Amino acid sequence: MISPEMSLLMSQRKNLKLNRIKSVEITFEDRRRKSLAQYRPTLPDIQRETQIKILGITVTNHLSISEHVHDVNCKCGQSLNSLYSYIS
C-alpha cells in the first residue's frame, strides 16, 4: 500500500499536479472480513468517499455496481415514459 505522502512525492517527481478539487479517496473493503480495518489518514483537502464514478460507472467501496444499475434502470424508465406520452 502506498502512503499519501509517497503518492504526492511520486507525482511531483513525474511532473504531475494533483487537482485537489476533483480528487477523492476511496478505500475498498471486503464484505467477508468482519474485522474493522485501520485506515491511514487522507491527504489534506481530499475527502474519503464510499462510492465514486469512474468513466460514468458508479462503484461502491465494496466493488459493487448495483447503485449504477439502479440509476440506469430509473433513467431508462423515465425515457420510456416520455416516449409513451409522446406517442399517445
VEXZADO-72812 format. One line per 2 residues: their letters; for each residue y, z, x of N, C-alpha, C. Coordinates in steps of 0.02 Angstrom, whole numbers. Atoms other than C-alpha are relative to their C-alpha. Last residue first. Layout:
residues N
a> Y,Z,X,Y,Z,X,Y,Z,X  ...
END
This chain:
residues 88
si> -2,-13,72,439,-1360,-2507,65,-18,-31  41,49,36,428,-1444,-2336,6,9,-75
ys> -32,65,-7,573,-1344,-2261,-37,-54,-40  -59,-1,43,505,-1179,-2328,38,-66,3
yl> 21,1,70,335,-1219,-2255,60,0,-47  23,67,17,412,-1265,-2086,-22,-5,-74
sn> -59,44,3,512,-1103,-2078,-21,-71,-19  -37,-15,62,358,-1002,-2123,61,-44,-7
ls> 37,29,56,260,-1092,-1987,35,14,-66  -10,73,-1,394,-1052,-1858,-36,-33,-58
qg> -69,13,22,395,-868,-1907,14,-75,-2  -4,-13,72,206,-860,-1895,69,-14,-27
ck> 33,56,33,210,-942,-1724,2,8,-75  -45,57,-5,338,-815,-1663,-30,-61,-35
cn> -57,-12,44,232,-670,-1727,47,-60,0  23,6,69,74,-739,-1646,57,9,-49
vd> 10,72,12,165,-764,-1480,-23,-11,-72  -65,33,5,229,-584,-1484,-7,-74,-16
hv> -31,-22,62,55,-514,-1521,68,-34,-10  36,35,54,-23,-617,-1381,30,18,-68
he> -21,70,-2,109,-552,-1260,-32,-40,-56  -69,0,25,78,-371,-1311,27,-72,-2
si> 4,-5,73,-110,-401,-1288,70,0,-31  -48,48,28,-81,-462,-1109,1,2,-76
sl> 17,25,66,-162,-313,-1023,54,-49,-23  19,71,-7,-155,-278,-837,-23,-29,-66
hn> 73,-2,3,-148,-89,-874,-29,-70,7  24,-34,-60,35,-83,-817,-76,10,1
tv> -10,-72,0,73,-211,-951,-27,30,64  58,-34,-29,94,-400,-929,16,75,1
ti> -10,-72,-3,212,-505,-1037,-65,33,24  57,-36,27,195,-691,-997,12,75,10
gl> 2,4,72,351,-798,-975,-58,37,-33  5,70,20,328,-828,-789,-10,-7,-75
ik> 12,42,-59,300,-642,-763,-12,-71,-24  11,69,19,373,-527,-897,-4,-41,63
iq> -47,48,-28,355,-343,-858,-18,-70,-25  18,70,12,274,-192,-939,55,-45,28
te> 71,1,20,268,-7,-896,-23,-69,-19  15,23,68,431,-12,-797,-75,5,-14
rq> 72,8,8,497,80,-644,-14,-16,-73  36,-38,51,682,52,-621,-74,-14,3
id> 53,42,28,767,-6,-461,-42,43,-47  -26,50,48,937,68,-415,-53,-47,-28
pl> -61,-17,38,867,162,-264,22,-59,-44  -61,16,-38,691,109,-216,60,20,-42
tp> -23,70,3,553,197,-310,60,-10,46  -65,10,32,472,361,-262,20,-74,4
ry> -54,-7,-48,287,353,-221,67,-10,-36  -37,60,-17,167,377,-362,55,15,50
qa> -65,-20,-27,36,515,-370,37,-63,23  -18,24,-67,-105,456,-480,69,26,20
ls> -68,23,-3,-167,558,-627,17,-19,72  -46,-41,-40,-354,568,-635,70,-30,1
kr> -34,-51,41,-445,487,-782,51,41,40  -11,-61,-41,-496,328,-694,42,49,-40
rr> 64,-36,-9,-565,201,-817,7,63,40  15,-41,59,-393,146,-876,-62,43,9
de> 68,13,22,-347,86,-701,-16,47,-58  45,-57,6,-160,85,-673,-69,-24,-24
ft> 58,15,42,-39,-48,-612,-49,58,3  59,-26,-33,126,17,-546,-59,-11,-46
ie> 54,-18,46,276,-86,-599,-59,24,43  63,-18,-33,442,-100,-510,-51,17,-54
vs> 32,-59,30,595,-192,-572,-65,14,38  64,-26,-25,714,-315,-488,-23,61,-40
ki> 57,34,33,847,-415,-580,-68,31,18  -14,4,72,996,-301,-540,-60,-30,-37
rn> 17,-63,33,926,-251,-370,13,-2,-75  -47,-5,55,928,-430,-306,-19,61,-42
lk> 30,-28,61,836,-407,-142,54,6,-53  -41,-52,31,902,-521,-6,-34,21,-65
ln> 4,1,72,785,-617,109,43,57,-28  -64,23,26,824,-652,292,-2,-10,-76
kr> 11,70,20,642,-633,345,61,-30,-33  22,39,-59,681,-475,442,-7,-73,-16
qs> -59,9,-43,779,-407,294,-17,-41,62  -43,50,31,631,-435,178,62,-13,41
ml> 31,66,-6,514,-345,296,43,-54,-30  -4,20,-69,631,-195,310,-29,-70,10
ls> -69,17,-14,651,-182,122,8,-25,71  -14,64,34,463,-191,97,72,-22,11
me> 31,53,-39,439,-56,230,13,-68,-33  -41,10,-60,562,61,146,-26,-59,41
ps> -62,34,19,475,40,-22,44,-15,61  -52,-46,22,308,85,58,63,-39,-18
im> -61,6,-39,171,-47,67,53,47,-29  -58,0,42,0,0,0,62,0,45
END
